[in-house]
Amino acid sequence: MDAGLMDASLMNAGLMNAGLIGMNSRFFASLAGIENYGCLNLLLERLQNS
């Protein structure tokens, strides 16, 4: 796994944690959801292809 992909997944984990901890977690998740979902799909694809 390359560093860029790892950085992206760490960033997404941070965003997810912030959303879960925050009072507006649902709103936050909807804002970040598209980005997180795209990154997750990319990670899964990379894992399956390796």
Secondary structure, 3 states (H helix, E strand, C coil): CCHHHHHHHHHHHHHHHHHHHCCCHHHHHHHHHHHHHHHHHHHHHHHHHC
